[in-house]
Amino acid sequence: MLNKSASIAILLLVSVGVAFSTGYWSGTLVENSQANSDLDIRLRELESRLSEQLVVFTTSLEWDSVQFSIMNIGTTNVTISEIQINGLTNSSSPGWRVENGDNILLPGQGISITLNVLKYFSQGLTGDSESYKFAFVTSKGNMYYCVPMPTDLLYTRFEKIEIISVSAVKGSDGNFTITIQLRNTGSADATIHSVMVNGKTLTEYTPAITTNPVLGSTGLTIEAGGDDQLQVLIDGDVFMSGTTIEVKIHTAAGMDYPRLITLP
């Protein structure tokens, strides 16, 4: 039989042990639950991001636009949320468009995207193509980079004349004035060298058909991105009202821009 002192010591030891064991066990359950939960979340996030896999390469590279071919080789849908050039994001207006579908790629699906460079840089791409890094950002936060191979296309400059509007009036003297509004949307200055009417040069009509301004030997130069106006003055004895004629603008670069016009 234990004496009173021994009984008290054993009781205290058991009490302390139970208290310690209970506190430790309870604390372990709470801490492990939080850790496992956080770990599960991180693993799910990692698995979700790793399931996205894109392959991106350029198919066309110009000073003002770039076309990409993109393939989803992952196991989940991928949503392209934005495209950056050298870390610059265009947030003011859409700077890219999907040519065949939308911005959500199913596994195994490929799309073509055209990037409007002028929405990012007003001067377009200038310099070595390798100095530009394109980043495709997905809705899950992944970024897929594409650096174009060296190319000379970046340095190619070209003219592109657009006929914005054409109007024709008949004066009280019976002569016709055709007014043509022009815009050069290319990357190089364009010089209008001559004008042809129904396949003939104006010298074959002189002096019945002239231009304003007179083109002369220097022609009319329209700067890249600029607008200008050209008038074709036609003697009323050459054509009758209601006649449809072809006016063709010929540039120094050898480009032709025709337009059919019906005289009033």
C-alpha positions in Angstrom: 0.0 0.0 0.0 1.3 3.4 -1.0 1.6 6.0 1.6 -0.1 9.4 1.3 3.0 11.2 -0.1 3.5 8.6 -2.8 -0.1 8.7 -3.8 -0.1 12.5 -4.2 3.1 12.3 -6.3 1.6 9.7 -8.7 -1.6 11.7 -9.0 0.3 14.9 -9.9 2.5 13.0 -12.4 -0.6 11.5 -14.1 -2.3 14.9 -14.1 0.6 16.7 -15.7 1.1 13.9 -18.2 -2.5 14.0 -19.3 -2.5 17.8 -19.5 0.7 17.8 -21.5 -0.5 15.0 -23.8 -3.9 16.6 -24.4 -2.4 20.0 -25.1 0.2 18.6 -27.5 -2.2 16.4 -29.3 -4.8 19.1 -29.8 -2.1 21.6 -31.0 -0.7 19.1 -33.5 -4.1 18.5 -35.1 -4.7 22.2 -35.7 -1.3 22.9 -37.1 -1.2 19.8 -39.4 -4.7 20.7 -40.7 -3.6 24.2 -41.7 -0.3 23.0 -43.2 -2.0 20.3 -45.2 -4.7 22.7 -46.4 -2.1 25.3 -47.5 0.0 22.6 -49.2 -3.0 21.3 -51.0 -3.8 24.7 -52.3 -0.3 25.3 -53.5 -0.1 21.9 -55.1 -3.4 22.5 -56.9 -2.3 25.9 -58.1 1.0 24.4 -59.3 -0.8 21.6 -61.0 -3.2 24.0 -62.7 -0.4 26.2 -64.0 1.7 23.3 -65.1 -1.2 21.9 -67.1 -0.9 25.0 -69.3 1.6 24.6 -72.1 1.8 26.8 -75.2 4.1 26.9 -78.2 4.4 30.3 -79.8 6.3 31.3 -82.9 6.1 34.1 -85.5 4.8 33.5 -89.0 5.0 37.1 -90.2 7.0 40.1 -89.1 6.5 43.6 -90.3 7.4 47.0 -88.9 3.7 47.7 -88.0 2.3 44.2 -87.3 3.4 40.7 -86.3 1.5 37.5 -86.8 1.9 34.5 -84.4 0.9 30.9 -84.5 0.0 29.5 -81.1 -0.6 25.8 -80.2 -2.0 24.5 -76.9 0.0 21.4 -76.1 -1.2 21.2 -72.5 -4.1 19.3 -70.9 -6.4 22.2 -70.0 -8.0 25.2 -71.7 -5.8 28.2 -71.9 -7.1 31.8 -72.0 -4.8 34.5 -73.4 -5.5 37.6 -71.4 -2.9 40.0 -72.8 0.1 40.4 -75.0 3.2 42.5 -74.0 6.1 43.8 -76.1 9.2 44.2 -74.0 7.0 44.3 -70.9 4.7 47.0 -72.3 1.0 46.3 -72.1 -1.4 48.1 -74.3 -4.4 48.9 -72.0 -6.0 51.8 -74.0 -7.4 49.8 -76.9 -7.2 46.3 -78.4 -3.7 45.8 -79.8 -4.3 42.2 -81.1 -6.9 40.0 -82.7 -7.5 36.3 -83.1 -7.8 35.5 -86.8 -9.6 32.1 -86.4 -11.6 31.8 -83.3 -11.3 33.4 -79.9 -8.7 33.8 -77.2 -9.5 30.5 -75.5 -7.5 27.5 -76.7 -8.7 24.0 -76.1 -6.0 21.2 -75.6 -4.5 20.5 -79.0 -6.0 23.6 -80.6 -4.0 26.2 -82.6 -4.8 29.8 -83.4 -3.3 32.7 -85.3 -3.0 36.1 -83.7 -2.1 39.4 -85.4 -0.5 42.0 -83.2 -1.0 45.7 -84.1 2.4 47.1 -83.2 1.3 50.7 -83.7 -1.0 50.3 -80.6 2.2 49.8 -78.6 4.8 51.9 -80.4 3.7 54.8 -82.7 6.9 54.5 -84.8 6.5 50.7 -85.1 9.3 48.3 -84.8 12.7 49.9 -85.4 15.9 48.1 -85.1 17.0 44.5 -84.7 14.1 42.1 -84.5 16.0 40.2 -81.7 15.7 43.2 -79.5 11.9 42.6 -79.1 10.4 40.1 -76.7 6.7 39.2 -77.0 5.0 37.8 -73.9 1.7 36.0 -73.9 0.0 36.2 -70.5 -2.7 33.7 -69.6 -5.6 34.1 -67.2 -3.7 31.8 -64.7 -0.7 34.1 -64.7 1.7 32.1 -66.9 3.8 34.0 -69.4 5.0 32.5 -72.7 7.8 34.4 -74.5 8.6 34.6 -78.2 11.7 36.3 -79.6 11.7 36.5 -83.4 14.6 35.2 -85.4 16.8 37.7 -87.1 15.1 39.1 -90.2 15.3 41.9 -92.7 11.6 42.4 -92.8 12.0 44.8 -89.9 13.9 47.2 -92.1 11.6 47.0 -95.1 9.8 50.3 -95.8 6.9 50.5 -98.3 4.3 52.9 -99.6 0.6 52.2 -99.4 -1.7 54.7 -100.9 -5.3 54.6 -99.9 -8.0 56.5 -101.8 -10.1 57.9 -99.0 -12.7 59.6 -101.1 -13.5 60.6 -104.7 -15.9 63.4 -105.8 -16.6 64.8 -109.3 -18.4 68.1 -110.1 -19.3 69.7 -113.3 -18.7 73.5 -113.5 -20.9 76.0 -115.3 -18.3 76.0 -118.1 -19.0 72.3 -118.7 -15.7 71.1 -117.5 -15.2 68.4 -114.8 -13.2 68.6 -111.6 -12.4 65.3 -109.9 -11.1 65.6 -106.4 -9.3 62.6 -104.9 -8.4 62.5 -101.2 -5.3 60.3 -100.6 -3.6 58.8 -97.6 -0.3 57.1 -97.3 -0.7 54.3 -94.7 2.7 52.8 -95.6 6.0 53.2 -93.8 7.8 55.0 -96.7 7.0 58.3 -98.4 5.1 57.9 -101.7 5.5 60.1 -104.7 2.7 60.3 -107.3 4.6 60.3 -110.6 1.8 60.5 -113.1 -1.9 60.0 -113.7 -3.6 57.9 -116.4 -7.1 58.2 -117.7 -8.6 55.2 -119.4 -5.1 53.7 -119.8 -3.6 56.8 -121.4 -1.1 59.2 -120.0 -2.2 62.9 -119.6 0.3 63.9 -122.3 -2.0 62.1 -124.8 -4.8 64.4 -123.6 -2.9 67.6 -123.2 -4.1 70.2 -122.7 -7.6 68.8 -122.3 -6.8 67.0 -119.0 -4.4 68.3 -116.4 -3.8 67.9 -112.6 -3.8 70.3 -109.7 -1.2 70.4 -108.4 0.8 69.9 -111.6 2.9 66.8 -111.1 5.8 68.0 -113.3 9.1 66.2 -112.9 9.1 66.0 -109.2 5.6 64.6 -108.7 3.5 64.9 -105.6 5.0 63.4 -102.4 2.9 62.2 -99.6 4.8 61.4 -96.4 4.3 58.2 -94.6 1.1 58.5 -92.5 0.2 61.7 -94.3 -2.8 62.9 -96.3 -3.0 65.0 -99.5 -5.4 65.9 -102.3 -5.1 65.6 -106.0 -7.5 67.1 -108.6 -7.9 65.9 -112.2 -9.3 68.7 -114.4 -11.1 67.4 -117.5 -12.3 69.5 -120.4 -16.0 69.0 -121.0 -15.3 68.3 -124.7 -13.4 65.1 -123.9 -16.1 63.2 -122.0 -19.8 63.5 -121.7 -21.8 63.5 -118.4 -22.7 60.0 -117.3 -19.5 58.5 -118.7 -17.6 56.2 -116.3 -13.8 56.6 -116.6 -10.8 55.0 -114.9 -8.4 57.3 -113.2 -5.2 55.5 -112.3 -2.6 57.0 -110.0 1.0 55.8 -110.7 3.8 56.3 -108.2 7.5 56.5 -108.5 7.8 53.1 -106.8 5.9 51.5 -109.7 2.5 51.1 -107.9 -0.8 51.7 -109.5 -4.0 52.8 -107.7 -7.0 52.9 -110.0 -10.5 54.1 -109.3 -13.6 54.2 -111.5 -15.5 57.5 -111.5 -18.8 58.4 -113.1 -18.9 62.0 -114.4 -21.9 64.0 -113.2 
